[in-house]
Amino acid sequence: MPPAGSRPLRADAQLNHDRVLEAAAQAFAREGTQASLKAIAKDAGVGIGTLYRRFPTRETLVEATYRNEVTRLCDSALDLLSNVPAPQALRTWMDHFIDFMATKNAMADALRTLLVSEADIMHTRALLTDALAELLTAGAADTTIRSDIDPTDVLMSLGGITLIAGELDQRDLARRLLDLLMDGLRYFPPAA
């Protein structure tokens, strides 16, 4: 996304911008924030000059990548709900959250200096909680997810899972823990 108050990008420039952010997210998740900017540009299919025109410093690229990943994750909740049943949307979103956290954790040192304010952290948490609330509300409405679930509790549970199994080589453990969490969120009608 272009900075607030700036002109919208041309369609081709927006495509390049988006491809750079996607390539950066993948590179940062694999290699941390010291990943080669030249390699990121190459993976995005753009020249290094295009990367530097949009992101003049490594820090601006890291921050833009983080903000883009937050936006993508939150936007995916409604997209998922429009395509699959609520429990499947919620479970898929949880997988996306684990991927997001892997990228975020790889950028953690840089993000500590970029996002130093409590307001930044709370804003991100609010966006994630709102996305989870949409998913939980949809599941409660169709009686597939319990209606007494606080989205903040689910977010904290997801955070715990990423602490335990947030590395790429721990995906099987993460999947099992997410399945266990989903079992706790499902609505089961009382026995007659």
C-alpha positions, 0 to 999 in steps of 0.5 A: 500500500502506498503511504497515506496521502500519496498518489495511488500507484499505476497498475503496473507499479502496484503489481511490482510493489506487491510482488516485492512485498511478497518476495520480501516476506518469503525471504525474511521468513527464511533468512531474517531481515538480513536477506539479500535485497538483490535476491528479493528484487530478483524473486519479485521479477523487478530490478534492484532500482525498482525495489529501492525506489519504493523502499529506499532503506532495508528498514522501510522494506521490513516495516512495509512487509510487516504491515502488508502481512498484517493486512493480508492476514486480516483481510483473508478472514472475510475472503475465507468466510465467503468461500468455505464454511466457518470452521474451515475458514477459522482453521485455515486462518489459523494456519495463515496466522502461524505463517504470519508469525514465522515471518514476524519472528524472523523480523523481530529484531528489526521490528522492535526498533521500527514499531516501538510504540505501544500504540503500534502493537495494540493496533496490530492486536486489535486488527487480528482480534477483529479478524478472529471475531468475524470468524468466530461470529460466523461460526456461532451464527451457524452453530458450528463454533461455540458462542462464548469464545473471546477472540482475544483468548483465541489470539493468545492461544495462537500466540502460545502455539507459535511459541511452541511450534512456530518454526518451519520444521515444527509444522506437524506439531503446529497442525496438531495443536491447531486441531486441538484448539479447534476441537475446543472451539467447536459447538457440541449440542447438549446431550438430550 
